[in-house]
Amino acid sequence: MVGKKIGGRTYYYLAESARVDGKPRVVTQRYLGTADEIARAVPGGEPASASYRTYGDVAAVWATLSRLDFVRRVDDVVRSKPGLGLPLAVAVLHRATAPETPIGEWWASGAAADLVRPRMATVAGLWRALERLTPERIAGIEETVATVVLDILDDHAALAVDVPQFAAFAPADCTLPSACQGVLAGAGLRVTRDGAIPLESRLYRRDDGTSPTFASLMGELRRTQEPSPATLVFHAGQAAQLDLGSRSGFVGSLPLTDHPELLTQPASARKRVDPERFAGLTALDTHAVVDGVRRRVILTHSATLHAAQSRAFADELATATRELDGLAAALAAGTHRGDRAQVHAEIGRVTRGRRVERVLTAVLSGNRPGEIRLERRIDAAAVARLDDEFFGKQVLVTDRDWPVGDVVTAYRARTHLESTFRWLTGPAVTGPTPRWEWTRQRIAAHGLVSVLAATVTHLMRREADRAGMNLSVRELLDQLAGIGELVLRYPSTGGRPRTKRLLTELDPAQQALFSLFQPSR
């Protein structure tokens, strides 16, 4: 440390010397301040201020975007000045980590402004910049990101999935009728079988009567995959729209009631399906006639799904019996003066369309209003049959010769994607002003941001799964968000105020994620 006397005062510098061409030279020099300034900063090492902010989720997502070389790849596709790579990357980072927080507030108070490189002074005008995203540019961006994602994966098999509840684009403030120009959107997606990572999207409006049929939408996505088309994924409600007798390349579910012979198979006929990947899942791999053709069908039983459906049915049955008991009490008290037809209609309203009608019966006595009485009964044997034959079960159908675990993985891709988009496309997709109008271009830009956020977070989820952590996207990001950063600011010694950052204490799960994604980079 050397002192330099200027104008009667001594100013101190931290200097490092080394030999250059054989002669001693000062190679680095840092100004420290006067003796008084140094004294104020050093004793006790007490900071002047401290603040806390979440860190792990923002750092991990940004590290993943950096690993994908996202900014450069987007700029290579768009080739515009100023570039769109950085604004789009920041929009994706925001959507993935704080979809319910306005982007300006998130940027001003979070860790992103310190982590994002190259630096951005503000996010003002970010969405205006993204209005330069044309359909051709969006397709090019998706293609280049898909290429780098597939380079990471060993399994390049793709799936075609429909997510009809993709997003509800609505203004933040609907106090004025002119501001309430909401748009319901669905999305057809081509995703990887390994991790359900989105590669390509087709957005469509659901509220203007022009949405495509499921078959046509999936046909378009399937044709884009080379060298082989994507495997179509569908659920039981969509099966009726497809002629599975003439179709190839699909994985889907069928209504349970279509194959009663499978439902009565004993539990001993099912085998466990990879306990490490699918805890509590068993399956019977067999064949059955579907749409006139003998197809491979797989009866699965999930202990987790069984428990959830049992709880839901118990609540449903309790609600129905409570309503019937109320009706019986009203009839007995004479406050319900309807005739038998009206009472039958009430009973039908309580039980119709529910599984409770299989186990709950209502018996009427008396014919004239005021004399009608109701008695309800629960058939315990029917409850047991329902629990044994239906709960926890699904019938999957496919023409693929994949292992059962891969068939289940493909079918569950739709569920994982729906869960992810419910998280990503919350209130934060709203425009910056109450009178934001959702034009076709703005819907496409916001849709791209959500799809790319799903791509990045599903890639992270896949990596966590390979490391033995089976988490949904939201669970993964919640765990990472629990890794906080304490920012300590110390008094200045003549230059800028010194800042020290400390991570909060990590639990074992957070430590594992921190080691996996290395956000400290």
Rosetta blueprint (number, residue, H / E / L):
1 M L
2 V E
3 G E
4 K E
5 K E
6 I E
7 G L
8 G L
9 R E
10 T E
11 Y E
12 Y E
13 Y E
14 L E
15 A E
16 E E
17 S E
18 A E
19 R E
20 V E
21 D L
22 G L
23 K E
24 P E
25 R E
26 V E
27 V E
28 T E
29 Q E
30 R E
31 Y E
32 L E
33 G E
34 T L
35 A H
36 D H
37 E H
38 I H
39 A H
40 R H
41 A H
42 V L
43 P H
44 G H
45 G H
46 E L
47 P L
48 A L
49 S E
50 A E
51 S E
52 Y E
53 R E
54 T E
55 Y L
56 G H
57 D H
58 V H
59 A H
60 A H
61 V H
62 W H
63 A H
64 T H
65 L H
66 S H
67 R H
68 L L
69 D L
70 F H
71 V H
72 R H
73 R H
74 V H
75 D H
76 D H
77 V H
78 V H
79 R L
80 S L
81 K L
82 P L
83 G L
84 L L
85 G H
86 L H
87 P H
88 L H
89 A H
90 V H
91 A H
92 V H
93 L H
94 H H
95 R H
96 A H
97 T H
98 A L
99 P L
100 E L
101 T L
102 P L
103 I H
104 G H
105 E H
106 W H
107 W H
108 A H
109 S H
110 G L
111 A L
112 A H
113 A H
114 D H
115 L H
116 V L
117 R L
118 P L
119 R L
120 M L
121 A L
122 T L
123 V L
124 A L
125 G L
126 L H
127 W H
128 R H
129 A H
130 L H
131 E H
132 R H
133 L L
134 T L
135 P H
136 E H
137 R H
138 I H
139 A H
140 G H
141 I H
142 E H
143 E H
144 T H
145 V H
146 A H
147 T H
148 V H
149 V H
150 L H
151 D H
152 I H
153 L L
154 D L
155 D L
156 H L
157 A L
158 A E
159 L E
160 A E
161 V E
162 D E
163 V E
164 P E
165 Q E
166 F E
167 A E
168 A E
169 F E
170 A L
171 P L
172 A L
173 D L
174 C L
175 T L
176 L L
177 P H
178 S H
179 A H
180 C L
181 Q L
182 G L
183 V E
184 L E
185 A E
186 G E
187 A E
188 G E
189 L E
190 R E
191 V E
192 T E
193 R L
194 D L
195 G L
196 A L
197 I L
198 P E
199 L E
200 E E
201 S E
202 R E
203 L E
204 Y E
205 R E
206 R L
207 D L
208 D L
209 G L
210 T L
211 S L
212 P L
213 T L
214 F H
215 A H
216 S H
217 L H
218 M H
219 G H
220 E H
221 L H
222 R H
223 R H
224 T L
225 Q L
226 E L
227 P L
228 S L
229 P L
230 A L
231 T E
232 L E
233 V E
234 F E
235 H L
236 A H
237 G H
238 Q H
239 A H
240 A H
241 Q H
242 L L
243 D L
244 L L
245 G L
246 S L
247 R L
248 S L
249 G L
250 F E
251 V E
252 G E
253 S E
254 L E
255 P L
256 L H
257 T H
258 D H
259 H L
260 P H
261 E H
262 L H
263 L H
264 T L
265 Q L
266 P L
267 A H
268 S H
269 A H
270 R L
271 K E
272 R E
273 V L
274 D L
275 P L
276 E L
277 R L
278 F L
279 A L
280 G L
281 L E
282 T E
283 A E
284 L E
285 D E
286 T E
287 H E
288 A E
289 V E
290 V E
291 D L
292 G L
293 V E
294 R E
295 R E
296 R E
297 V E
298 I E
299 L E
300 T E
301 H E
302 S E
303 A H
304 T H
305 L H
306 H H
307 A H
308 A H
309 Q H
310 S H
311 R H
312 A H
313 F H
314 A H
315 D H
316 E H
317 L H
318 A H
319 T H
320 A H
321 T H
322 R H
323 E H
324 L H
325 D H
326 G H
327 L H
328 A H
329 A H
330 A H
331 L H
332 A H
333 A H
334 G L
335 T L
336 H L
337 R L
338 G L
339 D L
340 R H
341 A H
342 Q H
343 V H
344 H H
345 A H
346 E H
347 I H
348 G H
349 R H
350 V H
351 T H
352 R L
353 G L
354 R L
355 R H
356 V H
357 E H
358 R H
359 V L
360 L E
361 T E
362 A E
363 V E
364 L E
365 S E
366 G L
367 N L
368 R L
369 P L
370 G L
371 E L
372 I L
373 R E
374 L E
375 E E
376 R E
377 R E
378 I E
379 D L
380 A H
381 A H
382 A H
383 V H
384 A H
385 R H
386 L H
387 D H
388 D H
389 E H
390 F L
391 F L
392 G L
393 K E
394 Q E
395 V E
396 L E
397 V E
398 T E
399 D L
400 R L
401 D L
402 W L
403 P L
404 V H
405 G H
406 D H
407 V H
408 V H
409 T H
410 A H
411 Y H
412 R H
413 A H
414 R H
415 T H
416 H H
417 L H
418 E H
419 S H
420 T H
421 F H
422 R H
423 W H
424 L H
425 T L
426 G L
427 P H
428 A H
429 V H
430 T L
431 G L
432 P L
433 T L
434 P L
435 R L
436 W L
437 E L
438 W L
439 T L
440 R H
441 Q H
442 R H
443 I H
444 A H
445 A H
446 H H
447 G H
448 L H
449 V H
450 S H
451 V H
452 L H
453 A H
454 A H
455 T H
456 V H
457 T H
458 H H
459 L H
460 M H
461 R H
462 R H
463 E H
464 A H
465 D H
466 R H
467 A L
468 G L
469 M L
470 N L
471 L L
472 S L
473 V H
474 R H
475 E H
476 L H
477 L H
478 D H
479 Q H
480 L H
481 A H
482 G L
483 I L
484 G E
485 E E
486 L E
487 V E
488 L E
489 R E
490 Y E
491 P L
492 S L
493 T L
494 G L
495 G L
496 R L
497 P L
498 R E
499 T E
500 K E
501 R E
502 L E
503 L E
504 T L
505 E L
506 L L
507 D L
508 P H
509 A H
510 Q H
511 Q H
512 A H
513 L H
514 F H
515 S H
516 L H
517 F H
518 Q L
519 P L
520 S L
521 R L
